[in-house]
């Protein structure tokens, strides 16, 4: 179980909480409840009532949404320091997607009613959270706008570059050697399947697979045994425009 200080440090790395003062982070940490998820276990499901928000401590989870034809579409992948279910901070609504653990995953949960009570007692927290959430929404809109003008190859390269950047940050935080501009000597492992990369990039799996084969022949990535490793992040970024 994480200590209060560890939870405060974790919250301080979450963009939506980054504008808060240390004493505000401590107040939120006192409300946090740790949870451990097994691979494939759902944190919540699409259509569930939303009364809790979550921060990932370790491992990875993904948000998926059901399609009318029965497919499940991956919307996002969350790693250490990422935050999801944030609308529960302000109101109780139905979940718009399912979030499930990709691997063993540790999260801390904060009940929405607890946060709303805290915000009513300390209005400055609510103000800072609204500003941070607005920034997050603006960044999402900008990313979607860029993707609408990109080719499939550029979208896949962009998504893959974002996952590499996330992995590098996680590696720097854990000191496991996958940190720095180029990652470790063996490259930067990415937690996503070909199908998930295609879904995140809004392309077909076949189109994404063909482009990944091009990257593999160029020595930018390698694939095998259910994992993908990026060996040259700088060369990968050259495909993004």
Backbone as CSV, one residue per row, in Angstrom:
resi,resn,N_x,N_y,N_z,CA_x,CA_y,CA_z,C_x,C_y,C_z
1,UNK,0.850,-1.195,0.000,0.000,0.000,0.000,0.887,1.247,0.000
2,UNK,0.644,2.208,-0.895,1.487,3.403,-0.959,1.289,4.305,0.249
3,UNK,2.359,4.979,0.635,2.270,5.935,1.728,1.608,7.215,1.231
4,UNK,1.208,8.064,2.176,0.598,9.341,1.806,1.558,10.171,0.973
5,UNK,2.850,10.135,1.336,3.843,10.899,0.580,3.978,10.404,-0.849
6,UNK,3.898,9.082,-1.046,3.987,8.519,-2.390,2.786,8.925,-3.230
7,UNK,1.605,8.958,-2.614,0.409,9.376,-3.350,0.492,10.851,-3.709
8,UNK,0.995,11.673,-2.796,1.169,13.106,-3.086,2.115,13.286,-4.265
9,UNK,3.225,12.532,-4.266,4.195,12.628,-5.362,3.552,12.195,-6.672
10,UNK,2.746,11.132,-6.638,2.055,10.654,-7.834,1.085,11.703,-8.353
11,UNK,0.266,12.268,-7.473,-0.702,13.277,-7.881,-0.018,14.493,-8.493
12,UNK,1.152,14.840,-7.970,1.872,15.991,-8.481,2.351,15.815,-9.910
13,UNK,2.425,14.549,-10.381,2.857,14.279,-11.757,1.678,14.269,-12.734
14,UNK,0.457,14.307,-12.209,-0.729,14.265,-13.065,-1.048,15.679,-13.551
15,UNK,-1.077,15.904,-14.873,-1.306,17.270,-15.367,-2.520,17.958,-14.771
16,UNK,-3.624,17.210,-14.579,-4.836,17.857,-14.077,-4.671,18.328,-12.633
17,UNK,-3.711,17.759,-11.884,-3.463,18.177,-10.506,-2.203,19.039,-10.376
18,UNK,-1.483,19.242,-11.475,-0.160,19.869,-11.393,-0.193,21.317,-10.927
19,UNK,-1.341,21.986,-11.045,-1.420,23.385,-10.624,-1.749,23.535,-9.148
20,UNK,-2.018,22.429,-8.454,-2.419,22.498,-7.053,-1.235,22.703,-6.122
21,UNK,-1.511,23.320,-4.988,-0.490,23.516,-3.968,-0.249,22.203,-3.215
22,UNK,0.954,22.042,-2.610,1.259,20.803,-1.885,0.213,20.433,-0.836
23,UNK,-0.295,21.439,-0.136,-1.293,21.126,0.897,-2.607,20.612,0.273
24,UNK,-2.918,21.097,-0.960,-4.106,20.593,-1.645,-3.912,19.141,-2.074
25,UNK,-2.715,18.834,-2.562,-2.407,17.459,-2.947,-2.487,16.531,-1.738
26,UNK,-2.049,17.014,-0.598,-2.116,16.204,0.623,-3.565,15.929,0.994
27,UNK,-4.435,16.916,0.836,-5.853,16.711,1.149,-6.462,15.645,0.235
28,UNK,-6.101,15.691,-1.060,-6.624,14.699,-1.996,-6.052,13.322,-1.681
29,UNK,-4.757,13.271,-1.336,-4.112,11.991,-1.018,-4.810,11.297,0.150
30,UNK,-5.314,12.078,1.078,-5.998,11.494,2.233,-7.313,10.815,1.844
31,UNK,-7.843,11.176,0.657,-9.084,10.582,0.183,-8.841,9.366,-0.713
32,UNK,-7.597,9.183,-1.162,-7.289,8.174,-2.174,-7.299,6.758,-1.591
33,UNK,-7.826,5.828,-2.390,-7.893,4.412,-1.992,-7.136,3.587,-3.032
34,UNK,-6.095,2.835,-2.635,-5.345,2.034,-3.610,-6.118,0.808,-4.061
35,UNK,-5.932,0.433,-5.332,-6.537,-0.784,-5.877,-5.524,-1.480,-6.776
36,UNK,-5.550,-2.794,-6.781,-4.708,-3.568,-7.697,-5.608,-4.344,-8.652
37,UNK,-5.297,-4.235,-9.947,-6.096,-4.871,-10.987,-5.291,-5.962,-11.669
38,UNK,-5.946,-7.048,-12.013,-5.311,-8.131,-12.741,-5.491,-7.908,-14.242
39,UNK,-4.631,-8.500,-15.076,-4.762,-8.326,-16.532,-6.168,-8.669,-17.023
40,UNK,-6.748,-7.763,-17.791,-8.092,-7.970,-18.322,-9.207,-7.542,-17.399
41,UNK,-8.889,-7.221,-16.142,-9.931,-6.809,-15.199,-10.418,-5.405,-15.517
42,UNK,-11.720,-5.207,-15.506,-12.298,-3.895,-15.806,-12.304,-3.021,-14.561
43,UNK,-11.859,-1.788,-14.728,-11.979,-0.800,-13.658,-13.439,-0.372,-13.566
44,UNK,-14.023,-0.081,-14.726,-15.459,0.171,-14.851,-15.843,-0.119,-16.291
45,UNK,-17.128,-0.244,-16.541,-17.608,-0.591,-17.870,-18.474,0.519,-18.456
46,UNK,-18.488,0.569,-19.769,-19.324,1.530,-20.481,-20.769,1.400,-20.011
47,UNK,-21.365,2.525,-19.625,-22.732,2.529,-19.139,-22.852,2.497,-17.627
48,UNK,-21.738,2.168,-16.912,-21.771,2.188,-15.450,-21.954,3.617,-14.955
49,UNK,-22.469,3.774,-13.740,-22.524,5.100,-13.139,-21.108,5.545,-12.813
50,UNK,-20.847,6.836,-12.903,-19.484,7.344,-12.677,-19.435,8.078,-11.346
51,UNK,-18.776,7.450,-10.380,-18.658,8.090,-9.069,-17.224,8.123,-8.563
52,UNK,-16.261,7.677,-9.405,-14.872,7.576,-8.961,-13.938,7.934,-10.101
53,UNK,-12.856,8.637,-9.784,-11.791,8.896,-10.752,-10.539,8.146,-10.304
54,UNK,-9.604,7.939,-11.231,-8.464,7.073,-10.963,-7.166,7.669,-11.494
55,UNK,-6.047,7.351,-10.781,-4.703,7.678,-11.242,-3.915,6.378,-11.267
56,UNK,-3.199,6.133,-12.370,-2.400,4.913,-12.499,-1.073,5.081,-11.763
57,UNK,-0.770,4.128,-10.869,0.526,4.112,-10.176,1.541,3.255,-10.917
58,UNK,1.112,2.102,-11.401,2.013,1.170,-12.080,1.200,0.333,-13.048
59,UNK,1.853,-0.106,-14.128,1.156,-0.898,-15.122,0.428,-0.033,-16.136
60,UNK,-0.378,-0.681,-16.965,-1.096,0.033,-18.024,-2.540,-0.456,-18.113
61,UNK,-3.409,0.466,-18.488,-4.818,0.168,-18.727,-5.212,0.824,-20.044
62,UNK,-6.338,0.408,-20.574,-6.797,1.014,-21.825,-8.294,1.311,-21.741
63,UNK,-8.690,2.349,-22.461,-10.105,2.693,-22.579,-10.613,2.129,-23.897
64,UNK,-11.689,1.362,-23.852,-12.272,0.779,-25.062,-13.756,1.123,-25.115
65,UNK,-14.248,1.211,-26.326,-15.665,1.547,-26.512,-16.287,0.580,-27.504
66,UNK,-17.465,0.091,-27.173,-18.144,-0.835,-28.050,-18.681,-0.156,-29.295
67,UNK,-18.559,-0.841,-30.445,-19.074,-0.331,-31.715,-20.362,-1.069,-32.040
68,UNK,-21.185,-0.462,-32.863,-22.458,-1.065,-33.197,-22.345,-2.429,-33.856
69,UNK,-21.209,-2.696,-34.557,-21.043,-3.975,-35.242,-20.393,-5.033,-34.357
70,UNK,-20.240,-4.704,-33.060,-19.679,-5.682,-32.129,-18.208,-5.520,-31.843
71,UNK,-17.512,-4.679,-32.592,-16.088,-4.472,-32.346,-15.873,-3.608,-31.104
72,UNK,-14.690,-3.749,-30.520,-14.280,-2.880,-29.416,-13.166,-1.975,-29.926
73,UNK,-13.336,-0.676,-29.797,-12.378,0.297,-30.317,-11.568,0.874,-29.161
74,UNK,-10.240,0.801,-29.255,-9.370,1.363,-28.229,-9.302,2.876,-28.395
75,UNK,-9.635,3.603,-27.336,-9.625,5.062,-27.387,-8.347,5.652,-26.826
76,UNK,-7.765,5.007,-25.825,-6.566,5.553,-25.173,-5.895,4.454,-24.377
77,UNK,-4.594,4.640,-24.147,-3.818,3.755,-23.275,-3.277,4.601,-22.132
78,UNK,-3.425,4.133,-20.901,-3.009,4.881,-19.720,-1.843,4.180,-19.038
79,UNK,-0.830,4.952,-18.666,0.315,4.429,-17.934,0.513,5.189,-16.640
80,UNK,1.600,4.916,-15.905,1.843,5.572,-14.619,1.766,7.097,-14.715
81,UNK,0.993,7.682,-13.816,0.810,9.127,-13.800,-0.384,9.601,-14.598
82,UNK,-0.995,8.713,-15.375,-2.169,9.103,-16.157,-3.427,9.053,-15.297
83,UNK,-4.403,9.853,-15.706,-5.618,10.082,-14.937,-6.811,9.782,-15.831
84,UNK,-7.825,9.088,-15.327,-9.014,8.842,-16.134,-10.252,8.808,-15.236
85,UNK,-11.413,8.939,-15.885,-12.666,9.010,-15.138,-12.875,10.345,-14.466
86,UNK,-12.261,11.402,-15.020,-12.237,12.696,-14.332,-13.586,13.394,-14.240
87,UNK,-14.542,13.044,-15.111,-15.842,13.702,-15.022,-16.562,13.387,-13.718
88,UNK,-16.163,12.285,-13.062,-16.756,11.952,-11.765,-16.416,12.988,-10.704
89,UNK,-15.400,13.835,-10.998,-15.057,14.893,-10.049,-16.198,15.900,-9.921
90,UNK,-17.000,16.030,-10.977,-17.981,17.106,-11.015,-19.430,16.633,-11.025
91,UNK,-19.688,15.452,-11.585,-21.068,14.987,-11.632,-21.097,13.476,-11.833
92,UNK,-22.202,12.875,-11.465,-22.380,11.435,-11.625,-23.108,11.178,-12.943
93,UNK,-22.357,10.683,-13.942,-22.943,10.354,-15.228,-22.553,8.928,-15.597
94,UNK,-23.148,8.420,-16.652,-22.799,7.087,-17.124,-21.431,7.115,-17.805
95,UNK,-20.659,6.059,-17.595,-19.344,5.979,-18.223,-19.505,5.883,-19.741
96,UNK,-18.664,6.616,-20.456,-18.736,6.627,-21.917,-17.868,5.540,-22.539
97,UNK,-17.061,4.845,-21.734,-16.187,3.793,-22.251,-15.861,2.824,-21.121
98,UNK,-15.343,1.671,-21.497,-14.837,0.695,-20.532,-13.344,0.902,-20.366
99,UNK,-12.850,0.857,-19.138,-11.409,0.901,-18.890,-11.013,-0.413,-18.239
100,UNK,-10.014,-1.086,-18.826,-9.574,-2.375,-18.319,-8.058,-2.437,-18.260
101,UNK,-7.537,-3.245,-17.344,-6.097,-3.394,-17.189,-5.520,-4.216,-18.341
102,UNK,-4.412,-3.745,-18.916,-3.706,-4.503,-19.939,-2.808,-5.551,-19.274
103,UNK,-2.243,-5.171,-18.143,-1.354,-6.020,-17.347,-1.680,-5.739,-15.884
104,UNK,-0.986,-6.397,-14.959,-1.224,-6.078,-13.554,-1.023,-4.580,-13.356
105,UNK,-1.969,-3.955,-12.713,-2.019,-2.496,-12.699,-2.426,-2.004,-11.315
106,UNK,-1.669,-1.050,-10.781,-2.000,-0.418,-9.512,-2.552,0.974,-9.786
107,UNK,-3.699,1.279,-9.190,-4.300,2.600,-9.334,-4.676,3.122,-7.958
108,UNK,-4.857,4.423,-7.880,-5.465,4.999,-6.679,-6.782,5.626,-7.105
109,UNK,-7.808,5.378,-6.309,-9.159,5.835,-6.632,-9.576,6.949,-5.677
110,UNK,-10.269,7.937,-6.226,-10.818,9.026,-5.415,-12.297,9.154,-5.743
111,UNK,-13.133,9.019,-4.735,-14.574,9.117,-4.941,-14.972,10.543,-5.326
112,UNK,-15.846,10.638,-6.334,-16.316,11.941,-6.764,-16.984,12.740,-5.658
113,UNK,-17.893,12.141,-4.867,-18.517,12.913,-3.779,-17.499,13.460,-2.781
114,UNK,-16.443,12.695,-2.501,-15.394,13.188,-1.592,-14.685,14.400,-2.194
115,UNK,-14.391,14.313,-3.505,-13.714,15.432,-4.155,-14.616,16.660,-4.212
116,UNK,-15.901,16.456,-4.473,-16.802,17.615,-4.542,-16.937,18.286,-3.179
117,UNK,-16.945,17.492,-2.118,-16.979,18.074,-0.777,-15.691,18.855,-0.504
118,UNK,-14.557,18.288,-0.935,-13.280,18.965,-0.734,-13.245,20.278,-1.515
119,UNK,-13.769,20.270,-2.742,-13.765,21.485,-3.553,-14.693,22.548,-2.978
120,UNK,-15.792,22.123,-2.357,-16.688,23.105,-1.740,-16.038,23.743,-0.516
121,UNK,-15.199,22.965,0.172,-14.500,23.497,1.354,-13.295,24.340,0.963
122,UNK,-12.704,24.036,-0.205,-11.502,24.752,-0.677,-11.718,25.138,-2.145
123,UNK,-12.424,26.240,-2.402,-12.772,26.625,-3.775,-11.571,26.767,-4.705
124,UNK,-10.397,27.090,-4.174,-9.219,27.253,-5.034,-8.883,25.955,-5.755
125,UNK,-9.167,24.818,-5.115,-8.908,23.525,-5.751,-9.784,23.379,-6.979
126,UNK,-11.078,23.727,-6.842,-12.005,23.625,-7.971,-11.562,24.516,-9.122
127,UNK,-11.121,25.733,-8.816,-10.691,26.662,-9.865,-9.498,26.109,-10.631
128,UNK,-8.519,25.580,-9.900,-7.314,25.054,-10.556,-7.633,23.808,-11.381
129,UNK,-8.545,22.981,-10.884,-8.913,21.780,-11.627,-9.638,22.137,-12.926
130,UNK,-10.521,23.118,-12.886,-11.229,23.545,-14.088,-10.233,24.061,-15.128
131,UNK,-9.245,24.832,-14.700,-8.226,25.353,-15.621,-7.446,24.191,-16.247
132,UNK,-7.048,23.231,-15.416,-6.266,22.101,-15.911,-7.081,21.228,-16.859
133,UNK,-8.353,20.988,-16.541,-9.206,20.190,-17.417,-9.461,20.911,-18.739
134,UNK,-9.586,22.234,-18.688,-9.753,23.004,-19.912,-8.539,22.884,-20.807
135,UNK,-7.349,22.898,-20.205,-6.110,22.738,-20.968,-6.066,21.348,-21.604
136,UNK,-6.494,20.339,-20.841,-6.493,18.976,-21.363,-7.463,18.838,-22.529
137,UNK,-8.638,19.459,-22.432,-9.614,19.416,-23.519,-9.069,20.114,-24.758
138,UNK,-8.402,21.243,-24.574,-7.833,21.978,-25.707,-6.765,21.140,-26.414
139,UNK,-5.909,20.468,-25.636,-4.878,19.620,-26.231,-5.488,18.461,-27.004
140,UNK,-6.584,17.894,-26.475,-7.262,16.801,-27.172,-7.851,17.287,-28.483
141,UNK,-8.484,18.453,-28.463,-9.066,19.009,-29.680,-7.996,19.291,-30.724
142,UNK,-6.844,19.802,-30.279,-5.751,20.085,-31.211,-5.220,18.797,-31.830
143,UNK,-5.132,17.735,-31.017,-4.637,16.455,-31.536,-5.609,15.888,-32.571
144,UNK,-6.911,15.962,-32.279,-7.906,15.467,-33.225,-7.898,16.282,-34.515
145,UNK,-7.686,17.584,-34.379,-7.626,18.440,-35.559,-6.431,18.078,-36.431
146,UNK,-5.278,17.832,-35.802,-4.088,17.440,-36.568,-4.333,16.121,-37.288
147,UNK,-4.938,15.160,-36.574,-5.153,13.841,-37.160,-6.069,13.898,-38.379
148,UNK,-6.998,14.847,-38.385,-7.941,14.918,-39.501,-7.249,15.281,-40.802
149,UNK,-6.048,15.876,-40.744,-5.314,16.268,-41.944,-4.136,15.341,-42.241
150,UNK,-3.921,14.316,-41.406,-2.771,13.439,-41.568,-3.119,12.205,-42.399
151,UNK,-2.102,11.665,-43.059,-2.253,10.380,-43.727,-2.279,9.274,-42.674
152,UNK,-2.654,8.068,-43.089,-2.649,6.933,-42.165,-1.254,6.725,-41.582
153,UNK,-0.230,6.790,-42.438,1.135,6.581,-41.966,1.529,7.611,-40.918
154,UNK,1.166,8.862,-41.173,1.497,9.926,-40.238,0.755,9.753,-38.920
155,UNK,-0.519,9.321,-38.992,-1.291,9.121,-37.760,-0.710,7.983,-36.927
156,UNK,-0.348,6.883,-37.585,0.237,5.757,-36.853,1.568,6.168,-36.236
157,UNK,2.396,6.875,-37.000,3.690,7.330,-36.479,3.496,8.293,-35.314
158,UNK,2.473,9.149,-35.395,2.201,10.106,-34.327,1.782,9.390,-33.045
159,UNK,0.864,8.416,-33.173,0.419,7.658,-32.009,1.588,6.894,-31.402
160,UNK,2.385,6.267,-32.259,3.531,5.496,-31.773,4.546,6.401,-31.079
161,UNK,4.752,7.603,-31.620,5.667,8.563,-30.985,5.161,8.993,-29.613
162,UNK,3.840,9.179,-29.489,3.266,9.544,-28.191,3.459,8.427,-27.172
163,UNK,3.303,7.176,-27.603,3.506,6.046,-26.697,4.973,5.912,-26.306
164,UNK,5.877,6.215,-27.240,7.310,6.203,-26.921,7.620,7.276,-25.877
165,UNK,7.081,8.479,-26.083,7.314,9.565,-25.126,6.800,9.177,-23.750
166,UNK,5.643,8.534,-23.703,5.090,8.077,-22.430,6.009,7.051,-21.783
167,UNK,6.518,6.110,-22.581,7.409,5.078,-22.049,8.710,5.672,-21.530
168,UNK,9.228,6.692,-22.208,10.467,7.335,-21.766,10.271,8.050,-20.435
169,UNK,9.116,8.717,-20.284,8.821,9.385,-19.014,8.720,8.367,-17.890
170,UNK,8.025,7.258,-18.166,7.889,6.213,-17.151,9.249,5.618,-16.800
171,UNK,10.088,5.422,-17.811,11.411,4.872,-17.557,12.271,5.808,-16.731
172,UNK,12.163,7.111,-17.013,12.925,8.087,-16.235,12.468,8.105,-14.785
173,UNK,11.144,7.970,-14.581,10.613,8.001,-13.221,11.019,6.773,-12.424
174,UNK,11.107,5.621,-13.110,11.427,4.379,-12.400,12.918,4.078,-12.389
175,UNK,13.682,4.796,-13.243,15.119,4.561,-13.302,15.476,3.208,-13.878
176,UNK,14.640,2.686,-14.799,14.893,1.345,-15.325,15.757,1.319,-16.571
177,UNK,16.265,2.503,-16.955,17.173,2.522,-18.097,16.501,2.869,-19.406
178,UNK,15.175,2.902,-19.475,14.486,3.259,-20.709,14.227,4.744,-20.757
179,UNK,15.132,5.524,-20.172,14.958,6.973,-20.118,15.898,7.645,-21.094
180,UNK,15.732,8.962,-21.225,16.606,9.707,-22.102,16.006,9.826,-23.493
181,UNK,16.688,10.583,-24.348,16.141,10.882,-25.669,15.988,9.646,-26.521
182,UNK,16.917,8.730,-26.445,16.840,7.578,-27.321,16.426,6.310,-26.642
183,UNK,16.132,6.329,-25.360,15.785,5.118,-24.643,17.026,4.313,-24.340
184,UNK,16.865,3.038,-23.992,18.000,2.190,-23.690,18.604,1.676,-24.978
185,UNK,19.740,0.963,-24.868,20.409,0.441,-26.043,19.560,-0.546,-26.805
186,UNK,18.615,-1.178,-26.160,17.747,-2.155,-26.809,16.494,-1.518,-27.390
187,UNK,16.327,-0.229,-27.245,15.152,0.443,-27.764,14.106,0.682,-26.689
188,UNK,12.985,1.229,-27.117,11.897,1.582,-26.208,10.710,0.663,-26.470
189,UNK,10.369,-0.218,-25.520,9.200,-1.086,-25.714,7.905,-0.296,-25.583
190,UNK,6.938,-0.633,-26.410,5.651,0.057,-26.426,4.550,-0.932,-26.038
191,UNK,3.689,-0.511,-25.130,2.603,-1.375,-24.669,1.361,-1.114,-25.521
192,UNK,1.284,-1.774,-26.659,0.114,-1.666,-27.538,0.247,-2.711,-28.629
193,UNK,-0.841,-3.344,-28.986,-0.846,-4.293,-30.085,-1.034,-3.547,-31.398
194,UNK,-0.822,-4.259,-32.520,-1.069,-3.648,-33.826,-2.509,-3.160,-33.936
195,UNK,-3.429,-3.963,-33.446,-4.844,-3.586,-33.528,-5.119,-2.323,-32.724
196,UNK,-4.515,-2.224,-31.542,-4.729,-1.042,-30.697,-4.100,0.193,-31.334
197,UNK,-2.912,0.052,-31.930,-2.290,1.177,-32.623,-3.194,1.663,-33.760
198,UNK,-3.756,0.710,-34.508,-4.641,1.079,-35.609,-5.868,1.818,-35.095
199,UNK,-6.448,1.315,-34.003,-7.636,1.956,-33.441,-7.316,3.350,-32.929
200,UNK,-6.186,3.503,-32.247,-5.800,4.813,-31.734,-5.536,5.800,-32.860
201,UNK,-5.048,5.288,-33.998,-4.743,6.160,-35.135,-5.937,6.341,-36.064
202,UNK,-7.035,5.630,-35.790,-8.210,5.742,-36.643,-7.999,5.149,-38.021
203,UNK,-7.263,4.036,-38.100,-7.004,3.392,-39.382,-7.393,1.919,-39.299
204,UNK,-7.379,1.237,-40.430,-7.617,-0.199,-40.417,-6.358,-0.899,-39.916
205,UNK,-6.542,-2.116,-39.388,-5.385,-2.877,-38.921,-4.456,-3.197,-40.088
206,UNK,-5.018,-3.482,-41.250,-4.203,-3.831,-42.407,-3.296,-2.671,-42.812
207,UNK,-3.856,-1.443,-42.828,-3.059,-0.273,-43.208,-1.949,-0.021,-42.190
208,UNK,-2.298,-0.129,-40.903,-1.290,0.073,-39.859,-0.213,-0.991,-39.945
209,UNK,-0.606,-2.235,-40.190,0.352,-3.336,-40.278,1.330,-3.128,-41.427
210,UNK,0.829,-2.660,-42.572,1.713,-2.411,-43.723,2.735,-1.338,-43.393
211,UNK,2.289,-0.282,-42.702,3.227,0.791,-42.369,4.245,0.334,-41.322
212,UNK,3.800,-0.463,-40.352,4.735,-0.979,-39.350,5.784,-1.868,-40.008
213,UNK,5.388,-2.599,-41.064,6.349,-3.422,-41.796,7.398,-2.540,-42.479
214,UNK,6.962,-1.389,-42.999,7.907,-0.436,-43.602,8.899,0.052,-42.548
215,UNK,8.395,0.400,-41.353,9.265,0.870,-40.280,10.237,-0.230,-39.840
216,UNK,9.752,-1.467,-39.851,10.623,-2.570,-39.433,11.750,-2.787,-40.447
217,UNK,11.432,-2.724,-41.730,12.457,-2.887,-42.758,13.493,-1.770,-42.697
218,UNK,13.047,-0.591,-42.266,13.961,0.553,-42.144,14.769,0.506,-40.853
219,UNK,14.489,-0.460,-39.974,15.235,-0.580,-38.726,14.765,0.358,-37.637
220,UNK,13.607,1.009,-37.872,13.098,1.955,-36.875,12.463,1.214,-35.700
221,UNK,11.784,0.098,-36.020,11.133,-0.709,-34.989,11.456,-2.179,-35.200
222,UNK,11.125,-2.985,-34.221,11.120,-4.435,-34.397,9.861,-4.974,-33.726
223,UNK,9.349,-6.082,-34.255,8.137,-6.684,-33.731,8.362,-8.170,-33.525
224,UNK,7.623,-8.719,-32.577,7.713,-10.151,-32.354,7.267,-10.534,-30.965
225,UNK,6.668,-11.727,-30.862,6.234,-12.261,-29.581,5.325,-11.287,-28.829
226,UNK,4.444,-10.642,-29.571,3.458,-9.778,-28.944,3.989,-8.459,-28.422
227,UNK,5.208,-8.062,-28.820,5.727,-6.769,-28.371,6.303,-5.991,-29.535
228,UNK,6.318,-4.692,-29.370,6.855,-3.792,-30.381,7.889,-2.901,-29.704
229,UNK,9.071,-2.800,-30.311,10.156,-2.004,-29.747,10.582,-0.951,-30.760
230,UNK,10.659,0.294,-30.321,11.112,1.390,-31.177,12.598,1.613,-30.922
231,UNK,13.410,1.430,-31.966,14.859,1.558,-31.829,15.365,2.956,-32.183
232,UNK,14.595,3.696,-32.970,15.048,5.017,-33.418,13.875,6.003,-33.340
233,UNK,13.608,6.558,-32.135,12.485,7.500,-31.992,12.609,8.719,-32.898
234,UNK,13.849,9.182,-33.129,14.036,10.366,-33.976,13.620,10.073,-35.408
235,UNK,14.003,8.909,-35.930,13.592,8.534,-37.282,12.087,8.354,-37.364
236,UNK,11.485,7.838,-36.295,10.024,7.678,-36.274,9.332,9.024,-36.402
237,UNK,9.838,10.027,-35.686,9.203,11.349,-35.722,9.270,11.978,-37.109
238,UNK,10.217,11.527,-37.948,10.338,12.073,-39.297,9.127,11.708,-40.157
239,UNK,8.372,10.682,-39.731,7.185,10.262,-40.484,5.942,11.058,-40.072
240,UNK,6.070,11.902,-39.041,4.931,12.677,-38.548,4.937,14.044,-39.210
241,UNK,3.826,14.418,-39.820,3.736,15.749,-40.435,2.307,16.239,-40.405
